[in-house]
Amino acid sequence: MSLPPRPRAVITGAGSGLGRALCEELARRQGRLVVSDIDAASAEETARRVTAAGGEARVHLCDVARPEQVETLATAAESAFGGVDLLVNNAGVLSAGRVGELPLEDWKHVLDVNLWGVIHGCHVFAPRFRRQGFGHILNIASAAGLMYVPDLAPYNASKAAVIALSETLSAELRPAGVGVTVACPTFFRTNIATMGRYADDTLRTLGTRMVDTARIGPDAVARKLLKAVDRGALYELPMADARWGWRFRRLSPGLFHRTVVAVDSYMRRRLLGPGKP
């Protein structure tokens, strides 16, 4: 079921990147948006852009790792617009390092935001959607939740869990007329790598270069994701490499894993130069 005209939406992590792009795309539909982020200045800038594009925006600061703040976010959206048509669980962070070397506090940081933040959003909004008999939840996972590369164990694990949660939630909410879409993009230009936590400078260089050299930006991804919501699609893999990679993994898991190891080694040599670990 397509989003209605002037959709009422709550977007977390809306201060930059994909969250901001989704807000701007919804503004072109004259959306009424709750722009949520932990950074006030970034959220206010997104709200300004929403207004300029023809939408309506209310800023609400929220740390998605804290369930009481997500509950307050839902209450604020209901107070502002009388309900919600679309929830986008977008807030996300990155930590990179080998298992046993990356500090456990960095594991917790990733899981608190990437997994528990999505759990909190679903826990708070799903009952509201059931009661109103319509609505849609867009969970931003990653191709990293389907295909696992070295040094990203916390991120991979969090995104795989979001995919599992989304599949489960879709089966539970479909009888109530509520849709769920889980997004699984590969690399695109955003600031998640720049803001990430890394076990060493080599991983920082590798991560930022792979994101900075991506050919696609968040605007194009946002358009594809909202089209998937309109179609009522459960899965949306907006990049061709993600779609082919997922097919490859399902067809031949062992060969796929060996290929991942080889490609990871190649990318390190290409981006960091010969002799780098």
TORKOL-4160 file (C-alpha; in steps of 0.2 Angstrom, whole numbers, padded with zeros to 4 digits, m for minus):
277
<pt num="1" X="0000" Y="0000" Z="0000"/>
<pt num="2" X="0007" Y="0017" Z="m0005"/>
<pt num="3" X="0010" Y="0031" Z="0007"/>
<pt num="4" X="m0004" Y="0043" Z="0008"/>
<pt num="5" X="m0003" Y="0061" Z="0002"/>
<pt num="6" X="0006" Y="0072" Z="0014"/>
<pt num="7" X="0013" Y="0057" Z="0024"/>
<pt num="8" X="0016" Y="0059" Z="0042"/>
<pt num="9" X="0033" Y="0052" Z="0046"/>
<pt num="10" X="0046" Y="0050" Z="0060"/>
<pt num="11" X="0064" Y="0048" Z="0054"/>
<pt num="12" X="0078" Y="0044" Z="0067"/>
<pt num="13" X="0096" Y="0049" Z="0063"/>
<pt num="14" X="0088" Y="0063" Z="0052"/>
<pt num="15" X="0102" Y="0075" Z="0054"/>
<pt num="16" X="0113" Y="0070" Z="0040"/>
<pt num="17" X="0116" Y="0056" Z="0027"/>
<pt num="18" X="0102" Y="0045" Z="0022"/>
<pt num="19" X="0091" Y="0051" Z="0036"/>
<pt num="20" X="0092" Y="0069" Z="0029"/>
<pt num="21" X="0089" Y="0063" Z="0011"/>
<pt num="22" X="0074" Y="0053" Z="0016"/>
<pt num="23" X="0067" Y="0069" Z="0024"/>
<pt num="24" X="0070" Y="0079" Z="0009"/>
<pt num="25" X="0062" Y="0066" Z="m0002"/>
<pt num="26" X="0047" Y="0065" Z="0009"/>
<pt num="27" X="0046" Y="0084" Z="0009"/>
<pt num="28" X="0043" Y="0084" Z="m0010"/>
<pt num="29" X="0028" Y="0074" Z="m0006"/>
<pt num="30" X="0023" Y="0088" Z="0006"/>
<pt num="31" X="0026" Y="0076" Z="0020"/>
<pt num="32" X="0024" Y="0081" Z="0039"/>
<pt num="33" X="0039" Y="0075" Z="0047"/>
<pt num="34" X="0046" Y="0073" Z="0064"/>
<pt num="35" X="0065" Y="0076" Z="0062"/>
<pt num="36" X="0074" Y="0066" Z="0075"/>
<pt num="37" X="0092" Y="0066" Z="0079"/>
<pt num="38" X="0104" Y="0067" Z="0094"/>
<pt num="39" X="0112" Y="0083" Z="0087"/>
<pt num="40" X="0101" Y="0098" Z="0088"/>
<pt num="41" X="0110" Y="0109" Z="0075"/>
<pt num="42" X="0110" Y="0095" Z="0062"/>
<pt num="43" X="0092" Y="0091" Z="0065"/>
<pt num="44" X="0087" Y="0110" Z="0063"/>
<pt num="45" X="0096" Y="0111" Z="0046"/>
<pt num="46" X="0087" Y="0096" Z="0040"/>
<pt num="47" X="0070" Y="0104" Z="0046"/>
<pt num="48" X="0075" Y="0120" Z="0036"/>
<pt num="49" X="0078" Y="0110" Z="0021"/>
<pt num="50" X="0061" Y="0101" Z="0023"/>
<pt num="51" X="0052" Y="0117" Z="0024"/>
<pt num="52" X="0061" Y="0124" Z="0009"/>
<pt num="53" X="0056" Y="0108" Z="m0001"/>
<pt num="54" X="0037" Y="0110" Z="0003"/>
<pt num="55" X="0036" Y="0099" Z="0019"/>
<pt num="56" X="0032" Y="0103" Z="0037"/>
<pt num="57" X="0045" Y="0098" Z="0050"/>
<pt num="58" X="0046" Y="0097" Z="0069"/>
<pt num="59" X="0063" Y="0094" Z="0077"/>
<pt num="60" X="0063" Y="0081" Z="0091"/>
<pt num="61" X="0080" Y="0076" Z="0100"/>
<pt num="62" X="0081" Y="0058" Z="0103"/>
<pt num="63" X="0094" Y="0045" Z="0108"/>
<pt num="64" X="0087" Y="0029" Z="0101"/>
<pt num="65" X="0097" Y="0019" Z="0113"/>
<pt num="66" X="0086" Y="0025" Z="0127"/>
<pt num="67" X="0068" Y="0018" Z="0126"/>
<pt num="68" X="0060" Y="0031" Z="0136"/>
<pt num="69" X="0066" Y="0044" Z="0124"/>
<pt num="70" X="0059" Y="0034" Z="0109"/>
<pt num="71" X="0042" Y="0033" Z="0119"/>
<pt num="72" X="0042" Y="0052" Z="0121"/>
<pt num="73" X="0046" Y="0054" Z="0102"/>
<pt num="74" X="0031" Y="0044" Z="0098"/>
<pt num="75" X="0020" Y="0054" Z="0109"/>
<pt num="76" X="0027" Y="0070" Z="0101"/>
<pt num="77" X="0023" Y="0064" Z="0084"/>
<pt num="78" X="0005" Y="0060" Z="0089"/>
<pt num="79" X="0003" Y="0077" Z="0097"/>
<pt num="80" X="0010" Y="0086" Z="0082"/>
<pt num="81" X="0001" Y="0077" Z="0068"/>
<pt num="82" X="m0012" Y="0065" Z="0075"/>
<pt num="83" X="m0003" Y="0049" Z="0071"/>
<pt num="84" X="0011" Y="0042" Z="0060"/>
<pt num="85" X="0010" Y="0034" Z="0043"/>
<pt num="86" X="0029" Y="0030" Z="0042"/>
<pt num="87" X="0042" Y="0026" Z="0054"/>
<pt num="88" X="0060" Y="0026" Z="0048"/>
<pt num="89" X="0072" Y="0017" Z="0060"/>
<pt num="90" X="0088" Y="0025" Z="0052"/>
<pt num="91" X="0100" Y="0030" Z="0066"/>
<pt num="92" X="0116" Y="0020" Z="0065"/>
<pt num="93" X="0134" Y="0020" Z="0070"/>
<pt num="94" X="0150" Y="0010" Z="0064"/>
<pt num="95" X="0164" Y="0002" Z="0074"/>
<pt num="96" X="0178" Y="m0008" Z="0065"/>
<pt num="97" X="0191" Y="m0020" Z="0072"/>
<pt num="98" X="0195" Y="m0038" Z="0074"/>
<pt num="99" X="0186" Y="m0048" Z="0087"/>
<pt num="100" X="0196" Y="m0048" Z="0103"/>
<pt num="101" X="0204" Y="m0032" Z="0098"/>
<pt num="102" X="0190" Y="m0020" Z="0096"/>
<pt num="103" X="0185" Y="m0014" Z="0114"/>
<pt num="104" X="0169" Y="m0021" Z="0121"/>
<pt num="105" X="0162" Y="m0003" Z="0124"/>
<pt num="106" X="0163" Y="m0001" Z="0105"/>
<pt num="107" X="0153" Y="m0017" Z="0103"/>
<pt num="108" X="0140" Y="m0010" Z="0115"/>
<pt num="109" X="0140" Y="0007" Z="0106"/>
<pt num="110" X="0135" Y="m0001" Z="0090"/>
<pt num="111" X="0122" Y="m0013" Z="0097"/>
<pt num="112" X="0114" Y="0000" Z="0107"/>
<pt num="113" X="0111" Y="0011" Z="0092"/>
<pt num="114" X="0110" Y="m0001" Z="0077"/>
<pt num="115" X="0100" Y="m0015" Z="0085"/>
<pt num="116" X="0092" Y="m0009" Z="0101"/>
<pt num="117" X="0088" Y="0008" Z="0093"/>
<pt num="118" X="0078" Y="m0002" Z="0080"/>
<pt num="119" X="0070" Y="m0013" Z="0093"/>
<pt num="120" X="0065" Y="0002" Z="0103"/>
<pt num="121" X="0057" Y="0010" Z="0088"/>
<pt num="122" X="0047" Y="m0006" Z="0083"/>
<pt num="123" X="0042" Y="m0009" Z="0101"/>
<pt num="124" X="0035" Y="0008" Z="0103"/>
<pt num="125" X="0027" Y="0011" Z="0086"/>
<pt num="126" X="0021" Y="m0007" Z="0082"/>
<pt num="127" X="0006" Y="m0006" Z="0094"/>
<pt num="128" X="0001" Y="0011" Z="0088"/>
<pt num="129" X="0001" Y="0005" Z="0070"/>
<pt num="130" X="m0009" Y="m0010" Z="0075"/>
<pt num="131" X="m0022" Y="0000" Z="0083"/>
<pt num="132" X="m0024" Y="0012" Z="0069"/>
<pt num="133" X="m0024" Y="m0002" Z="0056"/>
<pt num="134" X="m0012" Y="0005" Z="0044"/>
<pt num="135" X="0006" Y="0012" Z="0043"/>
<pt num="136" X="0023" Y="0006" Z="0038"/>
<pt num="137" X="0040" Y="0003" Z="0046"/>
<pt num="138" X="0056" Y="0006" Z="0036"/>
<pt num="139" X="0071" Y="m0002" Z="0045"/>
<pt num="140" X="0088" Y="0003" Z="0038"/>
<pt num="141" X="0099" Y="m0012" Z="0039"/>
<pt num="142" X="0114" Y="m0015" Z="0027"/>
<pt num="143" X="0120" Y="m0028" Z="0014"/>
<pt num="144" X="0132" Y="m0031" Z="0029"/>
<pt num="145" X="0118" Y="m0040" Z="0037"/>
<pt num="146" X="0117" Y="m0052" Z="0022"/>
<pt num="147" X="0136" Y="m0053" Z="0018"/>
<pt num="148" X="0149" Y="m0052" Z="0031"/>
<pt num="149" X="0166" Y="m0045" Z="0028"/>
<pt num="150" X="0181" Y="m0045" Z="0040"/>
<pt num="151" X="0184" Y="m0032" Z="0054"/>
<pt num="152" X="0165" Y="m0027" Z="0055"/>
<pt num="153" X="0158" Y="m0040" Z="0067"/>
<pt num="154" X="0148" Y="m0028" Z="0078"/>
<pt num="155" X="0141" Y="m0019" Z="0063"/>
<pt num="156" X="0138" Y="m0035" Z="0053"/>
<pt num="157" X="0129" Y="m0043" Z="0068"/>
<pt num="158" X="0118" Y="m0028" Z="0072"/>
<pt num="159" X="0112" Y="m0027" Z="0054"/>
<pt num="160" X="0109" Y="m0046" Z="0052"/>
<pt num="161" X="0098" Y="m0045" Z="0068"/>
<pt num="162" X="0089" Y="m0030" Z="0061"/>
<pt num="163" X="0085" Y="m0040" Z="0045"/>
<pt num="164" X="0079" Y="m0055" Z="0056"/>
<pt num="165" X="0068" Y="m0043" Z="0067"/>
<pt num="166" X="0061" Y="m0035" Z="0051"/>
<pt num="167" X="0056" Y="m0052" Z="0044"/>
<pt num="168" X="0048" Y="m0057" Z="0060"/>
<pt num="169" X="0039" Y="m0041" Z="0062"/>
<pt num="170" X="0032" Y="m0041" Z="0044"/>
<pt num="171" X="0024" Y="m0058" Z="0048"/>
<pt num="172" X="0016" Y="m0051" Z="0064"/>
<pt num="173" X="0010" Y="m0035" Z="0057"/>
<pt num="174" X="0004" Y="m0039" Z="0040"/>
<pt num="175" X="m0013" Y="m0046" Z="0046"/>
<pt num="176" X="m0016" Y="m0029" Z="0054"/>
<pt num="177" X="m0013" Y="m0020" Z="0037"/>
<pt num="178" X="0004" Y="m0013" Z="0043"/>
<pt num="179" X="0019" Y="m0015" Z="0031"/>
<pt num="180" X="0038" Y="m0017" Z="0035"/>
<pt num="181" X="0053" Y="m0014" Z="0023"/>
<pt num="182" X="0071" Y="m0018" Z="0027"/>
<pt num="183" X="0084" Y="m0009" Z="0017"/>
<pt num="184" X="0100" Y="m0017" Z="0013"/>
<pt num="185" X="0112" Y="m0005" Z="0004"/>
<pt num="186" X="0130" Y="m0007" Z="0001"/>
<pt num="187" X="0142" Y="0008" Z="0001"/>
<pt num="188" X="0136" Y="0025" Z="m0003"/>
<pt num="189" X="0142" Y="0042" Z="0002"/>
<pt num="190" X="0138" Y="0047" Z="0020"/>
<pt num="191" X="0147" Y="0052" Z="0035"/>
<pt num="192" X="0145" Y="0035" Z="0045"/>
<pt num="193" X="0163" Y="0030" Z="0041"/>
<pt num="194" X="0170" Y="0047" Z="0046"/>
<pt num="195" X="0161" Y="0047" Z="0062"/>
<pt num="196" X="0165" Y="0028" Z="0066"/>
<pt num="197" X="0176" Y="0021" Z="0079"/>
<pt num="198" X="0191" Y="0010" Z="0073"/>
<pt num="199" X="0204" Y="m0001" Z="0081"/>
<pt num="200" X="0218" Y="0006" Z="0071"/>
<pt num="201" X="0221" Y="0020" Z="0058"/>
<pt num="202" X="0223" Y="0007" Z="0044"/>
<pt num="203" X="0204" Y="0002" Z="0046"/>
<pt num="204" X="0199" Y="0021" Z="0047"/>
<pt num="205" X="0208" Y="0024" Z="0031"/>
<pt num="206" X="0200" Y="0009" Z="0023"/>
<pt num="207" X="0183" Y="0013" Z="0029"/>
<pt num="208" X="0183" Y="0031" Z="0024"/>
<pt num="209" X="0190" Y="0028" Z="0007"/>
<pt num="210" X="0177" Y="0015" Z="0003"/>
<pt num="211" X="0163" Y="0026" Z="0007"/>
<pt num="212" X="0170" Y="0042" Z="0000"/>
<pt num="213" X="0174" Y="0034" Z="m0017"/>
<pt num="214" X="0156" Y="0026" Z="m0018"/>
<pt num="215" X="0147" Y="0031" Z="m0034"/>
<pt num="216" X="0130" Y="0033" Z="m0027"/>
<pt num="217" X="0124" Y="0046" Z="m0014"/>
<pt num="218" X="0110" Y="0046" Z="m0001"/>
<pt num="219" X="0098" Y="0055" Z="m0012"/>
<pt num="220" X="0097" Y="0041" Z="m0025"/>
<pt num="221" X="0096" Y="0028" Z="m0011"/>
<pt num="222" X="0082" Y="0037" Z="m0002"/>
<pt num="223" X="0071" Y="0038" Z="m0018"/>
<pt num="224" X="0073" Y="0019" Z="m0021"/>
<pt num="225" X="0068" Y="0015" Z="m0003"/>
<pt num="226" X="0052" Y="0026" Z="m0003"/>
<pt num="227" X="0048" Y="0017" Z="m0019"/>
<pt num="228" X="0050" Y="0000" Z="m0010"/>
<pt num="229" X="0039" Y="0007" Z="0004"/>
<pt num="230" X="0026" Y="0011" Z="m0009"/>
<pt num="231" X="0026" Y="m0006" Z="m0017"/>
<pt num="232" X="0025" Y="m0014" Z="0000"/>
<pt num="233" X="0041" Y="m0023" Z="m0003"/>
<pt num="234" X="0049" Y="m0033" Z="0012"/>
<pt num="235" X="0067" Y="m0032" Z="0006"/>
<pt num="236" X="0075" Y="m0018" Z="m0004"/>
<pt num="237" X="0093" Y="m0020" Z="m0010"/>
<pt num="238" X="0095" Y="m0003" Z="m0019"/>
<pt num="239" X="0112" Y="m0008" Z="m0027"/>
<pt num="240" X="0115" Y="m0021" Z="m0040"/>
<pt num="241" X="0131" Y="m0027" Z="m0031"/>
<pt num="242" X="0121" Y="m0031" Z="m0016"/>
<pt num="243" X="0108" Y="m0040" Z="m0026"/>
<pt num="244" X="0121" Y="m0051" Z="m0035"/>
<pt num="245" X="0131" Y="m0054" Z="m0019"/>
<pt num="246" X="0115" Y="m0060" Z="m0010"/>
<pt num="247" X="0111" Y="m0072" Z="m0024"/>
<pt num="248" X="0129" Y="m0078" Z="m0025"/>
<pt num="249" X="0129" Y="m0082" Z="m0006"/>
<pt num="250" X="0113" Y="m0091" Z="m0007"/>
<pt num="251" X="0118" Y="m0102" Z="m0022"/>
<pt num="252" X="0136" Y="m0106" Z="m0015"/>
<pt num="253" X="0139" Y="m0101" Z="0003"/>
<pt num="254" X="0156" Y="m0109" Z="0004"/>
<pt num="255" X="0163" Y="m0101" Z="m0012"/>
<pt num="256" X="0155" Y="m0085" Z="m0008"/>
<pt num="257" X="0165" Y="m0084" Z="0009"/>
<pt num="258" X="0181" Y="m0088" Z="0000"/>
<pt num="259" X="0177" Y="m0074" Z="m0012"/>
<pt num="260" X="0174" Y="m0062" Z="0002"/>
<pt num="261" X="0191" Y="m0065" Z="0009"/>
<pt num="262" X="0200" Y="m0063" Z="m0007"/>
<pt num="263" X="0190" Y="m0047" Z="m0012"/>
<pt num="264" X="0194" Y="m0040" Z="0005"/>
<pt num="265" X="0213" Y="m0043" Z="0003"/>
<pt num="266" X="0211" Y="m0035" Z="m0015"/>
<pt num="267" X="0202" Y="m0020" Z="m0008"/>
<pt num="268" X="0215" Y="m0017" Z="0005"/>
<pt num="269" X="0230" Y="m0018" Z="m0008"/>
<pt num="270" X="0220" Y="m0006" Z="m0020"/>
<pt num="271" X="0215" Y="0007" Z="m0007"/>
<pt num="272" X="0230" Y="0006" Z="0005"/>
<pt num="273" X="0244" Y="0001" Z="m0007"/>
<pt num="274" X="0255" Y="m0015" Z="m0007"/>
<pt num="275" X="0262" Y="m0021" Z="0010"/>
<pt num="276" X="0248" Y="m0014" Z="0020"/>
<pt num="277" X="0239" Y="m0026" Z="0032"/>
